[in-house]
Amino acid sequence: METADKFAQYERYLCMLCNTIGFNVLDNAWKKTYRTYTSMFLCSQYFFWMVWSLIIASDTFELLKSLSFLGFFFQCSLKMYYTIANASLYGITFDGLKQAIYVGHTNGTPEQKSNDRLYGYIWNLPWYMLPSEEQLRFKFMLGRSQIPAEMVIRSVGPLNMETFTDIMQKIYSAFTMMYSFLLSATKTRIEEDLSPPKHSIRRAKH
């Protein structure tokens, strides 16, 4: 699914959630509604319940549990306060993000347009005038450039370019050594097959 569609799903879910609790600060025209005051009332009720649980705590475990919930209440209260205080900034930031996602995704960035033009120029070159070996080399290079510069190993994860280069150098060195060994062994075998047997040489001398 495209980026714009994914962001549209995220926007619908987030706006619906914020609107449900009465803090739809992503909308520039947002104002406090009955849902906002209902959420504040529920938070105040939660605070009184936490204080009451501290008073009636029967042992240390219950006391620590009540303190942890009380800390969670203060955390939520601070988030609500800063959200209401900076409501306009949330709307402006979210509008800028939507502009970058929707408009930028539809029209494309200048870099992407330049990349597309360069890609067209490269593929419109007279490749048929190059030797077959050069054509294959350029085709491999262009195809490899479309793949991210990383190597993924199962149960290990992606590797950066430096580690990938080191691994490829080791593999190349190992294959070069094996190739040299095979050439040497093949050359020795051919020489042995072409050379006459030793007993034939002795008979010729006699």
C-alpha positions as a Markdown table, in Angstrom:
| # | Residue | x | y | z |
|---|---|---|---|---|
| 1 | Met | 0.0 | 0.0 | 0.0 |
| 2 | Glu | 1.2 | 3.5 | -0.8 |
| 3 | Thr | 2.5 | 6.0 | 1.7 |
| 4 | Ala | -0.4 | 8.3 | 1.3 |
| 5 | Asp | -3.0 | 5.5 | 1.9 |
| 6 | Lys | -1.1 | 4.4 | 5.0 |
| 7 | Phe | -0.9 | 7.9 | 6.4 |
| 8 | Ala | -4.7 | 8.4 | 5.7 |
| 9 | Gln | -5.5 | 5.3 | 7.8 |
| 10 | Tyr | -3.2 | 6.6 | 10.6 |
| 11 | Glu | -4.9 | 10.1 | 10.4 |
| 12 | Arg | -8.4 | 8.6 | 10.6 |
| 13 | Tyr | -7.5 | 6.5 | 13.6 |
| 14 | Leu | -5.6 | 9.2 | 15.4 |
| 15 | Cys | -8.3 | 11.9 | 14.8 |
| 16 | Met | -11.1 | 9.5 | 15.9 |
| 17 | Leu | -9.2 | 8.6 | 19.1 |
| 18 | Cys | -8.4 | 12.3 | 19.9 |
| 19 | Asn | -12.0 | 13.3 | 19.2 |
| 20 | Thr | -13.3 | 10.5 | 21.5 |
| 21 | Ile | -11.4 | 11.8 | 24.5 |
| 22 | Gly | -12.1 | 15.4 | 23.6 |
| 23 | Phe | -8.5 | 16.4 | 22.7 |
| 24 | Asn | -8.6 | 16.7 | 18.9 |
| 25 | Val | -5.7 | 19.2 | 18.9 |
| 26 | Leu | -4.8 | 18.0 | 15.4 |
| 27 | Asp | -7.6 | 20.2 | 14.1 |
| 28 | Asn | -6.8 | 23.9 | 14.0 |
| 29 | Ala | -10.4 | 24.8 | 14.8 |
| 30 | Trp | -10.4 | 22.6 | 17.9 |
| 31 | Lys | -12.1 | 24.0 | 21.1 |
| 32 | Lys | -12.9 | 22.4 | 24.4 |
| 33 | Thr | -16.1 | 20.4 | 24.4 |
| 34 | Tyr | -18.1 | 18.4 | 26.9 |
| 35 | Arg | -15.9 | 15.4 | 26.1 |
| 36 | Thr | -12.8 | 17.5 | 27.1 |
| 37 | Tyr | -14.4 | 18.3 | 30.5 |
| 38 | Thr | -15.6 | 14.7 | 30.9 |
| 39 | Ser | -12.0 | 13.5 | 30.5 |
| 40 | Met | -10.8 | 16.1 | 33.0 |
| 41 | Phe | -13.5 | 15.0 | 35.5 |
| 42 | Leu | -12.6 | 11.3 | 35.1 |
| 43 | Cys | -8.9 | 12.2 | 35.7 |
| 44 | Ser | -9.9 | 14.1 | 38.9 |
| 45 | Gln | -12.0 | 11.1 | 40.0 |
| 46 | Tyr | -9.0 | 8.8 | 39.3 |
| 47 | Phe | -6.9 | 11.1 | 41.5 |
| 48 | Phe | -9.3 | 10.8 | 44.4 |
| 49 | Trp | -9.4 | 7.1 | 44.1 |
| 50 | Met | -5.6 | 6.8 | 44.1 |
| 51 | Val | -5.4 | 9.0 | 47.3 |
| 52 | Trp | -8.1 | 6.8 | 48.9 |
| 53 | Ser | -6.2 | 3.7 | 47.9 |
| 54 | Leu | -3.1 | 5.1 | 49.6 |
| 55 | Ile | -5.1 | 5.7 | 52.8 |
| 56 | Ile | -6.6 | 2.2 | 53.0 |
| 57 | Ala | -3.4 | 0.4 | 51.8 |
| 58 | Ser | -3.1 | -2.7 | 54.0 |
| 59 | Asp | 0.5 | -3.6 | 53.3 |
| 60 | Thr | 3.7 | -2.4 | 51.6 |
| 61 | Phe | 2.8 | -4.0 | 48.3 |
| 62 | Glu | -0.6 | -2.3 | 48.1 |
| 63 | Leu | 1.1 | 1.0 | 49.0 |
| 64 | Leu | 3.7 | 0.7 | 46.3 |
| 65 | Lys | 1.1 | -0.3 | 43.7 |
| 66 | Ser | -1.0 | 2.8 | 44.6 |
| 67 | Leu | 2.1 | 5.0 | 44.3 |
| 68 | Ser | 2.8 | 3.7 | 40.9 |
| 69 | Phe | -0.7 | 4.4 | 39.7 |
| 70 | Leu | -0.5 | 7.8 | 41.3 |
| 71 | Gly | 2.7 | 8.5 | 39.3 |
| 72 | Phe | 0.9 | 7.4 | 36.2 |
| 73 | Phe | -1.9 | 9.9 | 37.0 |
| 74 | Phe | 0.6 | 12.8 | 37.3 |
| 75 | Gln | 2.2 | 11.8 | 34.0 |
| 76 | Cys | -1.2 | 11.8 | 32.2 |
| 77 | Ser | -2.0 | 15.2 | 33.8 |
| 78 | Leu | 1.2 | 16.8 | 32.6 |
| 79 | Lys | 0.5 | 15.5 | 29.1 |
| 80 | Met | -3.0 | 16.9 | 29.1 |
| 81 | Tyr | -1.7 | 20.2 | 30.4 |
| 82 | Tyr | 1.0 | 20.6 | 27.7 |
| 83 | Thr | -1.4 | 19.3 | 25.0 |
| 84 | Ile | -4.0 | 22.0 | 25.8 |
| 85 | Ala | -1.3 | 24.7 | 26.3 |
| 86 | Asn | 0.3 | 24.0 | 22.9 |
| 87 | Ala | -2.8 | 23.0 | 21.0 |
| 88 | Ser | -2.2 | 25.4 | 18.1 |
| 89 | Leu | 1.3 | 24.0 | 17.6 |
| 90 | Tyr | 0.0 | 20.5 | 17.2 |
| 91 | Gly | -2.4 | 21.6 | 14.5 |
| 92 | Ile | 0.2 | 23.5 | 12.6 |
| 93 | Thr | 2.7 | 20.7 | 12.8 |
| 94 | Phe | 0.2 | 18.1 | 11.7 |
| 95 | Asp | -0.9 | 20.3 | 8.7 |
| 96 | Gly | 2.7 | 20.6 | 7.6 |
| 97 | Leu | 3.1 | 16.8 | 7.9 |
| 98 | Lys | 0.0 | 16.3 | 5.8 |
| 99 | Gln | 1.2 | 18.8 | 3.2 |
| 100 | Ala | 4.5 | 17.0 | 2.9 |
| 101 | Ile | 2.9 | 13.5 | 2.7 |
| 102 | Tyr | 0.0 | 14.2 | 0.4 |
| 103 | Val | 1.3 | 17.0 | -1.9 |
| 104 | Gly | 4.9 | 15.7 | -1.9 |
| 105 | His | 3.8 | 12.2 | -2.6 |
| 106 | Thr | 1.5 | 13.3 | -5.4 |
| 107 | Asn | 3.8 | 15.7 | -7.2 |
| 108 | Gly | 7.1 | 14.2 | -6.2 |
| 109 | Thr | 10.2 | 16.0 | -4.9 |
| 110 | Pro | 12.6 | 17.8 | -7.2 |
| 111 | Glu | 15.3 | 15.1 | -6.4 |
| 112 | Gln | 13.0 | 12.3 | -7.4 |
| 113 | Lys | 12.1 | 14.1 | -10.7 |
| 114 | Ser | 15.8 | 14.7 | -11.4 |
| 115 | Asn | 16.5 | 11.0 | -10.7 |
| 116 | Asp | 13.7 | 10.0 | -13.1 |
| 117 | Arg | 15.1 | 12.2 | -15.8 |
| 118 | Leu | 18.6 | 10.8 | -15.3 |
| 119 | Tyr | 17.2 | 7.3 | -15.3 |
| 120 | Gly | 15.6 | 8.0 | -18.7 |
| 121 | Tyr | 18.7 | 9.5 | -20.1 |
| 122 | Ile | 20.7 | 6.4 | -19.1 |
| 123 | Trp | 18.3 | 3.9 | -20.6 |
| 124 | Asn | 18.0 | 5.9 | -23.8 |
| 125 | Leu | 21.7 | 5.7 | -24.5 |
| 126 | Pro | 22.8 | 3.7 | -27.6 |
| 127 | Trp | 23.6 | 0.5 | -25.7 |
| 128 | Tyr | 23.7 | -1.5 | -28.9 |
| 129 | Met | 26.9 | 0.2 | -29.9 |
| 130 | Leu | 28.8 | -1.2 | -26.8 |
| 131 | Pro | 30.4 | -4.7 | -26.7 |
| 132 | Ser | 28.3 | -7.4 | -25.2 |
| 133 | Glu | 30.5 | -7.6 | -22.1 |
| 134 | Glu | 30.1 | -3.9 | -21.4 |
| 135 | Gln | 26.4 | -4.1 | -21.9 |
| 136 | Leu | 26.1 | -6.8 | -19.3 |
| 137 | Arg | 28.3 | -4.9 | -16.9 |
| 138 | Phe | 26.3 | -1.7 | -17.2 |
| 139 | Lys | 23.1 | -3.7 | -16.9 |
| 140 | Phe | 24.3 | -5.3 | -13.7 |
| 141 | Met | 25.5 | -2.0 | -12.3 |
| 142 | Leu | 22.1 | -0.3 | -13.0 |
| 143 | Gly | 20.2 | -3.2 | -11.6 |
| 144 | Arg | 22.4 | -3.2 | -8.5 |
| 145 | Ser | 21.9 | 0.5 | -7.9 |
| 146 | Gln | 18.1 | -0.1 | -7.4 |
| 147 | Ile | 18.8 | -2.4 | -4.4 |
| 148 | Pro | 19.6 | -0.9 | -1.0 |
| 149 | Ala | 23.2 | -1.0 | -0.1 |
| 150 | Glu | 22.9 | -3.6 | 2.6 |
| 151 | Met | 23.0 | -7.3 | 3.0 |
| 152 | Val | 20.5 | -9.2 | 5.1 |
| 153 | Ile | 21.5 | -12.5 | 6.7 |
| 154 | Arg | 18.8 | -14.7 | 8.2 |
| 155 | Ser | 18.7 | -14.6 | 12.0 |
| 156 | Val | 21.3 | -11.9 | 12.0 |
| 157 | Gly | 19.7 | -8.9 | 10.4 |
| 158 | Pro | 20.9 | -6.2 | 7.9 |
| 159 | Leu | 24.6 | -5.3 | 7.6 |
| 160 | Asn | 26.0 | -1.9 | 6.8 |
| 161 | Met | 28.0 | -1.2 | 3.7 |
| 162 | Glu | 31.4 | -1.5 | 5.4 |
| 163 | Thr | 30.6 | -5.0 | 6.8 |
| 164 | Phe | 29.1 | -6.0 | 3.5 |
| 165 | Thr | 32.2 | -4.9 | 1.6 |
| 166 | Asp | 34.5 | -6.8 | 4.0 |
| 167 | Ile | 32.4 | -10.0 | 3.6 |
| 168 | Met | 32.4 | -9.7 | -0.2 |
| 169 | Gln | 36.2 | -9.2 | -0.2 |
| 170 | Lys | 36.7 | -12.3 | 1.9 |
| 171 | Ile | 34.4 | -14.3 | -0.4 |
| 172 | Tyr | 36.2 | -13.0 | -3.5 |
| 173 | Ser | 39.6 | -13.9 | -2.0 |
| 174 | Ala | 38.4 | -17.4 | -1.1 |
| 175 | Phe | 37.0 | -18.0 | -4.6 |
| 176 | Thr | 40.1 | -16.6 | -6.2 |
| 177 | Met | 42.3 | -18.9 | -4.1 |
| 178 | Met | 40.0 | -21.9 | -5.0 |
| 179 | Tyr | 40.1 | -20.9 | -8.7 |
| 180 | Ser | 43.9 | -20.7 | -8.7 |
| 181 | Phe | 44.1 | -24.1 | -7.0 |
| 182 | Leu | 41.8 | -25.6 | -9.6 |
| 183 | Leu | 43.8 | -24.1 | -12.5 |
| 184 | Ser | 47.0 | -25.4 | -11.0 |
| 185 | Ala | 45.6 | -28.9 | -10.4 |
| 186 | Thr | 44.1 | -29.0 | -13.9 |
| 187 | Lys | 47.4 | -27.9 | -15.5 |
| 188 | Thr | 49.3 | -30.6 | -13.6 |
| 189 | Arg | 46.8 | -33.3 | -14.6 |
| 190 | Ile | 47.0 | -32.2 | -18.3 |
| 191 | Glu | 50.8 | -32.3 | -18.2 |
| 192 | Glu | 50.8 | -35.8 | -16.7 |
| 193 | Asp | 48.3 | -37.0 | -19.3 |
| 194 | Leu | 50.4 | -35.6 | -22.2 |
| 195 | Ser | 53.8 | -36.8 | -20.9 |
| 196 | Pro | 54.9 | -40.3 | -22.0 |
| 197 | Pro | 55.2 | -43.1 | -19.5 |
| 198 | Lys | 58.6 | -43.6 | -17.8 |
| 199 | His | 59.0 | -47.3 | -18.9 |
| 200 | Ser | 58.5 | -46.2 | -22.5 |
| 201 | Ile | 61.4 | -43.8 | -22.2 |
| 202 | Arg | 63.6 | -46.5 | -20.8 |
| 203 | Arg | 62.9 | -48.9 | -23.6 |
| 204 | Ala | 63.6 | -46.2 | -26.2 |
| 205 | Lys | 67.0 | -45.7 | -24.6 |
| 206 | His | 67.8 | -49.4 | -24.7 |
